[in-house]
Amino acid sequence: MRILMVTVPLPTPDNPTTMAPLARQIKSLKALGVQVDVLEIKGVSRLKYVQAIPTLHKRAYAVDIVHAHYAFCGWLARTQFSKPLVVSFMGDDLLGTPDEAGRVDTFSQLVVRLDRWFAHTVDAVIVKSAEMAEIVKPVEAYVVPNGVDMRAFCPMDSREARSRLGWLEDRRYILFPGNPDNPRKQFSLAQAVVRKASSQIREKLELVPLKRVAPGLVPFYMNACEAMIMASYIEGSPNVVKEAMACNLPVVSVPVGDVPELLSGVPGYTVRPRDADALAEALVCTLSNHQPVEGVAALKRRGLDLKNVAQKLMDIYEDVLAR
């Protein structure tokens, strides 16, 4: 089987993008014997999709299926009709892009409506959560969250992780899983939560953002921290939560994306309303709780390792080809 992946740029040492999970998934597909060609859309923002059309058409002839990631890449891939098209919607392309106050502006709402219509024109739709699947109905979407590389993301000694990063051993670090400059991630809420929790336990907590961190260093960040705060306004199925679970890093989260279902009943993981006081109380409880954290076990039960997810993608490809 030959697949052409159309995507925004994958991470490099100089440009650690958010597409590391896709890069790992491509490797897992190759491990199952799939031949994968990758077309990364690069260049000037307004021109790069148009400039990529000739290359896309040329490469599409040599594969069985074109699989685009994000709606913009899907619209580009739809310019060819020689091969079946699978589109993975990743989050804000169906959920909208909120501002600092959580409002989705008129333009973003229009983009979402266009993407919902676009879902009707392709051969298969993949989404990251049940919430997203509801948005594209009556199109029947496959719900396939990204898998986690459980060899890269695994529990390790926190002292070893801090030594690798050059962090202080006597400091208490809390992870913020995103770029503080992105309003969607709501860094201000996480800051308020950490301030309140610090005041309650009368000890300084340092909030550490995952901003321009090389993918290979993320497991060390997770193992060096004592907890993670997820405060985003919108998410599909946030990879960082699953990666934290693979490291047995406790998580305090707002109810966003598939996080409530993912963390339900898992010791060490808490979902609370989008309220600084409620989240700070949960963070204090998490930091004082010395019971075992069972993120790894829960992740395995849910079949969210790379190999299982790669097999689900294989099943979708075979279904598309059979149709």
TORKOL-4160 file (C-alpha; in steps of 0.2 Angstrom, whole numbers, padded with zeros to 4 digits, m for minus):
323
<pt num="1" X="0000" Y="0000" Z="0000"/>
<pt num="2" X="0006" Y="0017" Z="m0005"/>
<pt num="3" X="0001" Y="0033" Z="0004"/>
<pt num="4" X="0004" Y="0051" Z="0001"/>
<pt num="5" X="0004" Y="0061" Z="0017"/>
<pt num="6" X="0000" Y="0080" Z="0014"/>
<pt num="7" X="0004" Y="0090" Z="0030"/>
<pt num="8" X="0011" Y="0106" Z="0037"/>
<pt num="9" X="0029" Y="0105" Z="0041"/>
<pt num="10" X="0035" Y="0091" Z="0052"/>
<pt num="11" X="0047" Y="0095" Z="0066"/>
<pt num="12" X="0065" Y="0098" Z="0064"/>
<pt num="13" X="0079" Y="0102" Z="0077"/>
<pt num="14" X="0078" Y="0120" Z="0072"/>
<pt num="15" X="0059" Y="0121" Z="0070"/>
<pt num="16" X="0050" Y="0110" Z="0083"/>
<pt num="17" X="0032" Y="0111" Z="0077"/>
<pt num="18" X="0017" Y="0103" Z="0085"/>
<pt num="19" X="0017" Y="0089" Z="0071"/>
<pt num="20" X="0029" Y="0077" Z="0081"/>
<pt num="21" X="0014" Y="0065" Z="0084"/>
<pt num="22" X="0011" Y="0063" Z="0065"/>
<pt num="23" X="0030" Y="0061" Z="0062"/>
<pt num="24" X="0030" Y="0046" Z="0074"/>
<pt num="25" X="0014" Y="0039" Z="0066"/>
<pt num="26" X="0022" Y="0039" Z="0049"/>
<pt num="27" X="0036" Y="0029" Z="0056"/>
<pt num="28" X="0023" Y="0017" Z="0064"/>
<pt num="29" X="0014" Y="0015" Z="0047"/>
<pt num="30" X="0031" Y="0011" Z="0038"/>
<pt num="31" X="0034" Y="m0002" Z="0052"/>
<pt num="32" X="0018" Y="m0011" Z="0046"/>
<pt num="33" X="0024" Y="m0011" Z="0028"/>
<pt num="34" X="0016" Y="0004" Z="0021"/>
<pt num="35" X="0025" Y="0015" Z="0009"/>
<pt num="36" X="0023" Y="0033" Z="0014"/>
<pt num="37" X="0028" Y="0048" Z="0004"/>
<pt num="38" X="0027" Y="0065" Z="0013"/>
<pt num="39" X="0023" Y="0082" Z="0005"/>
<pt num="40" X="0026" Y="0096" Z="0018"/>
<pt num="41" X="0018" Y="0112" Z="0013"/>
<pt num="42" X="0031" Y="0125" Z="0015"/>
<pt num="43" X="0034" Y="0143" Z="0009"/>
<pt num="44" X="0025" Y="0160" Z="0009"/>
<pt num="45" X="0009" Y="0158" Z="0019"/>
<pt num="46" X="m0003" Y="0164" Z="0005"/>
<pt num="47" X="0006" Y="0156" Z="m0009"/>
<pt num="48" X="0012" Y="0139" Z="m0003"/>
<pt num="49" X="m0004" Y="0129" Z="m0006"/>
<pt num="50" X="m0005" Y="0135" Z="m0024"/>
<pt num="51" X="0013" Y="0133" Z="m0027"/>
<pt num="52" X="0012" Y="0115" Z="m0020"/>
<pt num="53" X="m0002" Y="0109" Z="m0033"/>
<pt num="54" X="0010" Y="0103" Z="m0047"/>
<pt num="55" X="0020" Y="0093" Z="m0035"/>
<pt num="56" X="0004" Y="0086" Z="m0027"/>
<pt num="57" X="m0003" Y="0080" Z="m0043"/>
<pt num="58" X="0014" Y="0072" Z="m0049"/>
<pt num="59" X="0016" Y="0063" Z="m0032"/>
<pt num="60" X="m0003" Y="0057" Z="m0031"/>
<pt num="61" X="m0001" Y="0047" Z="m0047"/>
<pt num="62" X="0012" Y="0036" Z="m0039"/>
<pt num="63" X="0001" Y="0031" Z="m0023"/>
<pt num="64" X="m0015" Y="0022" Z="m0019"/>
<pt num="65" X="m0022" Y="0035" Z="m0007"/>
<pt num="66" X="m0019" Y="0054" Z="m0003"/>
<pt num="67" X="m0021" Y="0057" Z="0016"/>
<pt num="68" X="m0021" Y="0076" Z="0021"/>
<pt num="69" X="m0019" Y="0083" Z="0038"/>
<pt num="70" X="m0028" Y="0099" Z="0043"/>
<pt num="71" X="m0042" Y="0106" Z="0032"/>
<pt num="72" X="m0031" Y="0118" Z="0022"/>
<pt num="73" X="m0020" Y="0103" Z="0016"/>
<pt num="74" X="m0036" Y="0094" Z="0012"/>
<pt num="75" X="m0043" Y="0108" Z="0001"/>
<pt num="76" X="m0026" Y="0107" Z="m0008"/>
<pt num="77" X="m0027" Y="0088" Z="m0010"/>
<pt num="78" X="m0045" Y="0090" Z="m0016"/>
<pt num="79" X="m0038" Y="0098" Z="m0032"/>
<pt num="80" X="m0033" Y="0080" Z="m0038"/>
<pt num="81" X="m0046" Y="0067" Z="m0041"/>
<pt num="82" X="m0035" Y="0053" Z="m0048"/>
<pt num="83" X="m0034" Y="0045" Z="m0031"/>
<pt num="84" X="m0045" Y="0043" Z="m0015"/>
<pt num="85" X="m0044" Y="0057" Z="m0002"/>
<pt num="86" X="m0044" Y="0054" Z="0016"/>
<pt num="87" X="m0044" Y="0070" Z="0027"/>
<pt num="88" X="m0039" Y="0071" Z="0046"/>
<pt num="89" X="m0047" Y="0086" Z="0054"/>
<pt num="90" X="m0035" Y="0091" Z="0069"/>
<pt num="91" X="m0045" Y="0102" Z="0080"/>
<pt num="92" X="m0048" Y="0121" Z="0076"/>
<pt num="93" X="m0052" Y="0117" Z="0058"/>
<pt num="94" X="m0069" Y="0111" Z="0065"/>
<pt num="95" X="m0069" Y="0118" Z="0082"/>
<pt num="96" X="m0064" Y="0136" Z="0078"/>
<pt num="97" X="m0050" Y="0147" Z="0084"/>
<pt num="98" X="m0055" Y="0156" Z="0100"/>
<pt num="99" X="m0047" Y="0173" Z="0106"/>
<pt num="100" X="m0040" Y="0176" Z="0124"/>
<pt num="101" X="m0058" Y="0177" Z="0130"/>
<pt num="102" X="m0064" Y="0161" Z="0122"/>
<pt num="103" X="m0074" Y="0169" Z="0108"/>
<pt num="104" X="m0073" Y="0162" Z="0090"/>
<pt num="105" X="m0074" Y="0177" Z="0078"/>
<pt num="106" X="m0084" Y="0178" Z="0062"/>
<pt num="107" X="m0070" Y="0173" Z="0050"/>
<pt num="108" X="m0066" Y="0157" Z="0060"/>
<pt num="109" X="m0085" Y="0152" Z="0061"/>
<pt num="110" X="m0085" Y="0154" Z="0042"/>
<pt num="111" X="m0070" Y="0143" Z="0040"/>
<pt num="112" X="m0078" Y="0130" Z="0051"/>
<pt num="113" X="m0094" Y="0130" Z="0040"/>
<pt num="114" X="m0084" Y="0128" Z="0024"/>
<pt num="115" X="m0074" Y="0114" Z="0032"/>
<pt num="116" X="m0090" Y="0105" Z="0037"/>
<pt num="117" X="m0096" Y="0106" Z="0019"/>
<pt num="118" X="m0079" Y="0100" Z="0013"/>
<pt num="119" X="m0080" Y="0084" Z="0023"/>
<pt num="120" X="m0094" Y="0079" Z="0012"/>
<pt num="121" X="m0083" Y="0079" Z="m0004"/>
<pt num="122" X="m0069" Y="0067" Z="0002"/>
<pt num="123" X="m0068" Y="0048" Z="0003"/>
<pt num="124" X="m0065" Y="0047" Z="0022"/>
<pt num="125" X="m0065" Y="0059" Z="0037"/>
<pt num="126" X="m0054" Y="0056" Z="0052"/>
<pt num="127" X="m0057" Y="0066" Z="0068"/>
<pt num="128" X="m0049" Y="0066" Z="0085"/>
<pt num="129" X="m0064" Y="0066" Z="0096"/>
<pt num="130" X="m0082" Y="0061" Z="0097"/>
<pt num="131" X="m0086" Y="0080" Z="0099"/>
<pt num="132" X="m0078" Y="0083" Z="0082"/>
<pt num="133" X="m0087" Y="0068" Z="0074"/>
<pt num="134" X="m0104" Y="0076" Z="0079"/>
<pt num="135" X="m0099" Y="0092" Z="0070"/>
<pt num="136" X="m0097" Y="0084" Z="0053"/>
<pt num="137" X="m0113" Y="0074" Z="0054"/>
<pt num="138" X="m0122" Y="0067" Z="0043"/>
<pt num="139" X="m0104" Y="0063" Z="0037"/>
<pt num="140" X="m0099" Y="0047" Z="0046"/>
<pt num="141" X="m0081" Y="0051" Z="0053"/>
<pt num="142" X="m0069" Y="0039" Z="0060"/>
<pt num="143" X="m0063" Y="0044" Z="0077"/>
<pt num="144" X="m0045" Y="0040" Z="0079"/>
<pt num="145" X="m0034" Y="0050" Z="0091"/>
<pt num="146" X="m0015" Y="0050" Z="0088"/>
<pt num="147" X="m0006" Y="0036" Z="0096"/>
<pt num="148" X="0009" Y="0039" Z="0108"/>
<pt num="149" X="0026" Y="0032" Z="0106"/>
<pt num="150" X="0028" Y="0023" Z="0123"/>
<pt num="151" X="0046" Y="0020" Z="0120"/>
<pt num="152" X="0050" Y="0038" Z="0120"/>
<pt num="153" X="0037" Y="0043" Z="0132"/>
<pt num="154" X="0039" Y="0033" Z="0148"/>
<pt num="155" X="0042" Y="0035" Z="0166"/>
<pt num="156" X="0060" Y="0040" Z="0172"/>
<pt num="157" X="0068" Y="0046" Z="0187"/>
<pt num="158" X="0064" Y="0064" Z="0190"/>
<pt num="159" X="0082" Y="0068" Z="0196"/>
<pt num="160" X="0089" Y="0061" Z="0179"/>
<pt num="161" X="0076" Y="0071" Z="0169"/>
<pt num="162" X="0081" Y="0087" Z="0179"/>
<pt num="163" X="0099" Y="0084" Z="0177"/>
<pt num="164" X="0097" Y="0082" Z="0158"/>
<pt num="165" X="0088" Y="0099" Z="0157"/>
<pt num="166" X="0099" Y="0108" Z="0170"/>
<pt num="167" X="0085" Y="0111" Z="0181"/>
<pt num="168" X="0086" Y="0113" Z="0200"/>
<pt num="169" X="0082" Y="0098" Z="0211"/>
<pt num="170" X="0074" Y="0107" Z="0225"/>
<pt num="171" X="0061" Y="0117" Z="0214"/>
<pt num="172" X="0043" Y="0112" Z="0211"/>
<pt num="173" X="0039" Y="0113" Z="0192"/>
<pt num="174" X="0022" Y="0113" Z="0184"/>
<pt num="175" X="0021" Y="0110" Z="0165"/>
<pt num="176" X="0010" Y="0120" Z="0154"/>
<pt num="177" X="0008" Y="0110" Z="0138"/>
<pt num="178" X="0008" Y="0124" Z="0125"/>
<pt num="179" X="0014" Y="0141" Z="0118"/>
<pt num="180" X="0009" Y="0155" Z="0130"/>
<pt num="181" X="0008" Y="0166" Z="0116"/>
<pt num="182" X="m0007" Y="0156" Z="0108"/>
<pt num="183" X="m0023" Y="0163" Z="0116"/>
<pt num="184" X="m0032" Y="0146" Z="0113"/>
<pt num="185" X="m0021" Y="0138" Z="0126"/>
<pt num="186" X="m0026" Y="0151" Z="0140"/>
<pt num="187" X="m0009" Y="0153" Z="0148"/>
<pt num="188" X="m0017" Y="0166" Z="0160"/>
<pt num="189" X="m0028" Y="0154" Z="0168"/>
<pt num="190" X="m0014" Y="0142" Z="0171"/>
<pt num="191" X="m0004" Y="0156" Z="0179"/>
<pt num="192" X="m0018" Y="0160" Z="0190"/>
<pt num="193" X="m0020" Y="0142" Z="0196"/>
<pt num="194" X="m0002" Y="0141" Z="0200"/>
<pt num="195" X="m0002" Y="0157" Z="0210"/>
<pt num="196" X="m0017" Y="0151" Z="0220"/>
<pt num="197" X="m0009" Y="0134" Z="0223"/>
<pt num="198" X="0008" Y="0141" Z="0228"/>
<pt num="199" X="m0001" Y="0152" Z="0241"/>
<pt num="200" X="m0011" Y="0138" Z="0248"/>
<pt num="201" X="0004" Y="0126" Z="0250"/>
<pt num="202" X="0015" Y="0141" Z="0255"/>
<pt num="203" X="0029" Y="0135" Z="0243"/>
<pt num="204" X="0034" Y="0142" Z="0226"/>
<pt num="205" X="0028" Y="0133" Z="0210"/>
<pt num="206" X="0036" Y="0137" Z="0194"/>
<pt num="207" X="0026" Y="0135" Z="0178"/>
<pt num="208" X="0036" Y="0129" Z="0163"/>
<pt num="209" X="0028" Y="0131" Z="0146"/>
<pt num="210" X="0032" Y="0119" Z="0131"/>
<pt num="211" X="0037" Y="0133" Z="0119"/>
<pt num="212" X="0049" Y="0128" Z="0105"/>
<pt num="213" X="0055" Y="0113" Z="0114"/>
<pt num="214" X="0063" Y="0099" Z="0103"/>
<pt num="215" X="0052" Y="0084" Z="0102"/>
<pt num="216" X="0066" Y="0073" Z="0110"/>
<pt num="217" X="0066" Y="0084" Z="0125"/>
<pt num="218" X="0047" Y="0083" Z="0129"/>
<pt num="219" X="0048" Y="0067" Z="0139"/>
<pt num="220" X="0062" Y="0074" Z="0150"/>
<pt num="221" X="0051" Y="0090" Z="0153"/>
<pt num="222" X="0036" Y="0078" Z="0158"/>
<pt num="223" X="0047" Y="0068" Z="0170"/>
<pt num="224" X="0055" Y="0083" Z="0177"/>
<pt num="225" X="0038" Y="0091" Z="0182"/>
<pt num="226" X="0027" Y="0086" Z="0196"/>
<pt num="227" X="0010" Y="0089" Z="0187"/>
<pt num="228" X="0003" Y="0097" Z="0171"/>
<pt num="229" X="m0011" Y="0110" Z="0169"/>
<pt num="230" X="m0022" Y="0109" Z="0153"/>
<pt num="231" X="m0032" Y="0125" Z="0151"/>
<pt num="232" X="m0036" Y="0126" Z="0133"/>
<pt num="233" X="m0052" Y="0133" Z="0126"/>
<pt num="234" X="m0053" Y="0120" Z="0112"/>
<pt num="235" X="m0044" Y="0104" Z="0108"/>
<pt num="236" X="m0048" Y="0088" Z="0098"/>
<pt num="237" X="m0038" Y="0074" Z="0107"/>
<pt num="238" X="m0023" Y="0083" Z="0115"/>
<pt num="239" X="m0007" Y="0073" Z="0112"/>
<pt num="240" X="0001" Y="0081" Z="0127"/>
<pt num="241" X="m0011" Y="0073" Z="0139"/>
<pt num="242" X="m0009" Y="0056" Z="0132"/>
<pt num="243" X="0010" Y="0059" Z="0132"/>
<pt num="244" X="0009" Y="0064" Z="0150"/>
<pt num="245" X="m0001" Y="0048" Z="0154"/>
<pt num="246" X="0013" Y="0038" Z="0146"/>
<pt num="247" X="0026" Y="0046" Z="0158"/>
<pt num="248" X="0014" Y="0044" Z="0173"/>
<pt num="249" X="0014" Y="0063" Z="0175"/>
<pt num="250" X="m0002" Y="0069" Z="0184"/>
<pt num="251" X="m0013" Y="0080" Z="0175"/>
<pt num="252" X="m0026" Y="0093" Z="0181"/>
<pt num="253" X="m0037" Y="0098" Z="0166"/>
<pt num="254" X="m0052" Y="0108" Z="0161"/>
<pt num="255" X="m0066" Y="0098" Z="0152"/>
<pt num="256" X="m0059" Y="0100" Z="0134"/>
<pt num="257" X="m0059" Y="0089" Z="0119"/>
<pt num="258" X="m0059" Y="0070" Z="0124"/>
<pt num="259" X="m0049" Y="0074" Z="0140"/>
<pt num="260" X="m0064" Y="0070" Z="0152"/>
<pt num="261" X="m0066" Y="0053" Z="0144"/>
<pt num="262" X="m0048" Y="0050" Z="0143"/>
<pt num="263" X="m0045" Y="0053" Z="0161"/>
<pt num="264" X="m0061" Y="0046" Z="0168"/>
<pt num="265" X="m0057" Y="0035" Z="0183"/>
<pt num="266" X="m0038" Y="0036" Z="0181"/>
<pt num="267" X="m0029" Y="0038" Z="0198"/>
<pt num="268" X="m0018" Y="0054" Z="0197"/>
<pt num="269" X="m0029" Y="0063" Z="0184"/>
<pt num="270" X="m0042" Y="0076" Z="0188"/>
<pt num="271" X="m0054" Y="0086" Z="0177"/>
<pt num="272" X="m0062" Y="0102" Z="0185"/>
<pt num="273" X="m0073" Y="0116" Z="0178"/>
<pt num="274" X="m0064" Y="0131" Z="0170"/>
<pt num="275" X="m0062" Y="0140" Z="0186"/>
<pt num="276" X="m0045" Y="0145" Z="0194"/>
<pt num="277" X="m0050" Y="0141" Z="0212"/>
<pt num="278" X="m0057" Y="0124" Z="0208"/>
<pt num="279" X="m0042" Y="0120" Z="0197"/>
<pt num="280" X="m0030" Y="0126" Z="0211"/>
<pt num="281" X="m0038" Y="0115" Z="0224"/>
<pt num="282" X="m0036" Y="0100" Z="0212"/>
<pt num="283" X="m0018" Y="0105" Z="0209"/>
<pt num="284" X="m0015" Y="0106" Z="0228"/>
<pt num="285" X="m0023" Y="0089" Z="0230"/>
<pt num="286" X="m0012" Y="0082" Z="0216"/>
<pt num="287" X="0004" Y="0088" Z="0223"/>
<pt num="288" X="0000" Y="0081" Z="0241"/>
<pt num="289" X="m0006" Y="0064" Z="0234"/>
<pt num="290" X="0007" Y="0051" Z="0235"/>
<pt num="291" X="m0004" Y="0037" Z="0229"/>
<pt num="292" X="0002" Y="0028" Z="0213"/>
<pt num="293" X="m0002" Y="0036" Z="0196"/>
<pt num="294" X="m0009" Y="0025" Z="0183"/>
<pt num="295" X="m0008" Y="0034" Z="0167"/>
<pt num="296" X="0003" Y="0021" Z="0158"/>
<pt num="297" X="m0010" Y="0007" Z="0162"/>
<pt num="298" X="m0025" Y="0017" Z="0157"/>
<pt num="299" X="m0016" Y="0022" Z="0140"/>
<pt num="300" X="m0013" Y="0004" Z="0136"/>
<pt num="301" X="m0031" Y="m0001" Z="0140"/>
<pt num="302" X="m0037" Y="0012" Z="0128"/>
<pt num="303" X="m0026" Y="0005" Z="0114"/>
<pt num="304" X="m0017" Y="0022" Z="0111"/>
<pt num="305" X="0000" Y="0016" Z="0107"/>
<pt num="306" X="0007" Y="0019" Z="0090"/>
<pt num="307" X="0005" Y="0002" Z="0083"/>
<pt num="308" X="m0013" Y="0000" Z="0088"/>
<pt num="309" X="m0017" Y="0017" Z="0080"/>
<pt num="310" X="m0007" Y="0013" Z="0064"/>
<pt num="311" X="m0017" Y="m0003" Z="0062"/>
<pt num="312" X="m0033" Y="0007" Z="0064"/>
<pt num="313" X="m0027" Y="0019" Z="0050"/>
<pt num="314" X="m0023" Y="0004" Z="0039"/>
<pt num="315" X="m0040" Y="m0003" Z="0042"/>
<pt num="316" X="m0047" Y="0014" Z="0036"/>
<pt num="317" X="m0036" Y="0014" Z="0020"/>
<pt num="318" X="m0041" Y="m0004" Z="0016"/>
<pt num="319" X="m0060" Y="0001" Z="0018"/>
<pt num="320" X="m0058" Y="0016" Z="0007"/>
<pt num="321" X="m0049" Y="0006" Z="m0007"/>
<pt num="322" X="m0062" Y="m0008" Z="m0006"/>
<pt num="323" X="m0076" Y="0005" Z="m0009"/>
